[in-house]
Amino acid sequence: MGAQEAMDERTGGIEDVRFADPAFLADPWTPLIRLQEEAPVFYSRNQGGWIISRYDDVRAAFADRRLSASRVDQLFRGMPEELQKQLEAVRLYTGLIVNRLDGRDHTRIRVLMLKAFDAAVVRTVQGFIGDVIDEILDECERLGEFDFMQAVSATLPTRVMQKLFDLPDEYRPLLFKLASDFTSASSAANVTPELLLKLDATIRTMNDVFNAIIPEREKNPGDDLISMMVNARDGLNKLSNDEMLAQLHGMVVAGAETTAHTLATQLVQIVRQEKLLATLRETPERAFDLVTELLRYPGTVKCMTRFAGEDIELHGQTITKGDLLWIMHAGANVDTRHWDDPFGTDIDRHNLRDSMAFGPGLHFCVGHMLARTELTEFFTRALRRFDVEILQQDFEMVPSYIFYGYKELRVRFTPRAA
């Protein structure tokens, strides 16, 4: 059998998908539902790997130790060797972030991260999150009509991370640049050399900043996240300096980019569904349940990737050691085998644990409570204070295989009568 015949046998003649297509970026659910029926384990020639789309298979994949989260090589697929030599910072530091580690190293670092993001820490930051939101809403009132992505999404999560790190205002643009450059490269539907080179330079600049701050926090620790990580590394689970830097990068990216897109997509859902808007205003204590449900659908994280550590049989398909897997949160979160009326918004749905929003299993997002707190606080305060109009019908989506989000969101915020 020739290479072409082997490939045709793998795909089974089923219509392929391309994550960079504008239609897929706007609506990943329709093609994923089709694959759930036709080929729940589908080899995508376009994506160069297996697409896993059903709920039970996605949940099982995230718990499967035969699948490796060490996926830095995915960034360099098809890149010239000469270029890769210029990207030492990208390879080292993205590879050390906790959600890209396996085994003992993952467990060791994850324990420290869980301590940094425990419920007590989230409660202590809730007050200043509210203060930051009120300041941003003051600016929204001054502007009246604006791009929500710039005025809110690009501002709120970054300011929260700045506060958590206890950094001066001068570092805020750099934190945003790190999050933006990292996400543009690591989650791009089409990775380019330019994106990777830009990311490498930003990582090196951010390291210079953190390397100047870490010794200060070692001598004079506070109650900020950097101090917590520094103190933790003096215990039994020690972090090397490179590991420390990588986790700080990871916190900036996860804390900023995911929440930024979620703020915008959830605002559109709430404003366009009168029932949701009324529920939020009449029973603001249900805001947490509402944002949790909207994290399921439409959600923000469409998928994560893994590499097969050994040959695996699944639904009659042979996944070969070294193969890339695209594990689709977006498909799992609308699978009718698990969810009733998956495209409806039901705030009474018990999905805090069932939703794939933050990835289940070994690599469950350690900052999930911080993200939910930011979302809950923002929508409670913003929609109590303003009537909001969405000023566009169609959206240009971010070109990301990971994130579902808008490039721009034009809105009008009008103060409500007392």
Secondary structure, 3 states (H helix, E strand, C coil): CCHHHHHHHHHCCCCCCCCCCHHHHHCCHHHHHHHHHHCCEEEECCCCEEEECCHHHHHHHHHCCCEECCCHHHHHCCCCHHHHCCCHHHHHHHHHCHHHCCHHHHHHHHHHHHHHCCHHHHHHHHHHHHHHHHHHHHHHHHHCEEEHHHHHHCCHHHHHHHHHHCCCHHHHHHHHHHHHHHHHHHCECCCCHHHHHHHHHHHHHHHHHHHHHHHHHHHCCCCCHHHHHHHHCCCCCCCCHHHHHHHHHHHHHHHHHHHHHHHHHHHHHHHHCHHHHHHHHHCHHHHHHHHHHHHHCCCCECEEEEEECCCEEECCEEECCCCEEEEEHHHHCCCCCCCCCCCCCCCCCCCCCCCCCCCCHHHCCCCHHHHHHHHHHHHHHHHHHEEEEECCCCCCECCECCECCECCCEEEEEECCC
